């Protein structure tokens, strides 16, 4: 049972990392949110605003 929880946490972590990277934010932060918060972390990542491109 504990192995299943760990595998699911890692899967949520990788999904969170991919979502965060696609939104131009920290992939590590996305992994941490997905790993520790699961589906709630993915919702948080999905609701964060995409940073605007800076004009130089």
C-alpha positions as CSV (number, residue, x, y, z in Angstrom):
1,X,0.0,0.0,0.0
2,X,2.8,2.4,0.9
3,X,4.5,1.6,-2.4
4,X,1.4,2.5,-4.3
5,X,1.1,5.9,-2.5
6,X,4.8,6.6,-3.3
7,X,4.4,5.7,-7.0
8,X,1.3,7.9,-7.2
9,X,3.1,10.8,-5.5
10,X,6.0,10.5,-8.0
11,X,3.5,10.4,-10.9
12,X,1.7,13.5,-9.6
13,X,5.1,15.1,-9.2
14,X,6.2,14.5,-12.8
15,X,2.8,15.8,-14.1
16,X,3.2,18.9,-11.9
17,X,6.7,19.4,-13.2
18,X,5.5,19.2,-16.8
19,X,2.6,21.5,-16.2
20,X,4.8,24.1,-14.5
21,X,7.4,23.9,-17.2
22,X,4.8,24.5,-19.9
23,X,3.6,27.6,-18.1
24,X,7.2,29.0,-17.9
25,X,7.5,28.5,-14.2
26,X,9.8,26.4,-12.0
27,X,9.6,22.7,-12.9
28,X,11.1,21.8,-9.5
29,X,8.3,23.8,-7.7
30,X,5.7,22.0,-9.8
31,X,7.2,18.7,-8.9
32,X,7.1,19.5,-5.2
33,X,3.5,20.7,-5.4
34,X,2.4,17.6,-7.3
35,X,4.4,15.3,-5.0
36,X,3.2,16.6,-1.7
37,X,-0.3,17.8,-2.6
38,X,-1.3,15.5,-5.4
39,X,-4.4,16.5,-7.4
40,X,-4.7,19.7,-5.3
41,X,-1.2,20.7,-6.3
42,X,-2.0,20.2,-9.9
43,X,-5.1,22.4,-9.6
44,X,-2.9,25.1,-7.9
45,X,-0.4,24.9,-10.8
46,X,-3.2,25.1,-13.3
47,X,-4.6,28.2,-11.7
48,X,-1.4,30.2,-11.4
49,X,-1.1,33.0,-14.0
50,X,1.3,32.6,-16.9
51,X,4.1,35.2,-16.5
52,X,4.0,37.8,-19.2
53,X,7.0,38.1,-21.6
54,X,9.2,41.0,-20.7
55,X,9.8,43.6,-23.4
56,X,13.4,44.8,-23.5
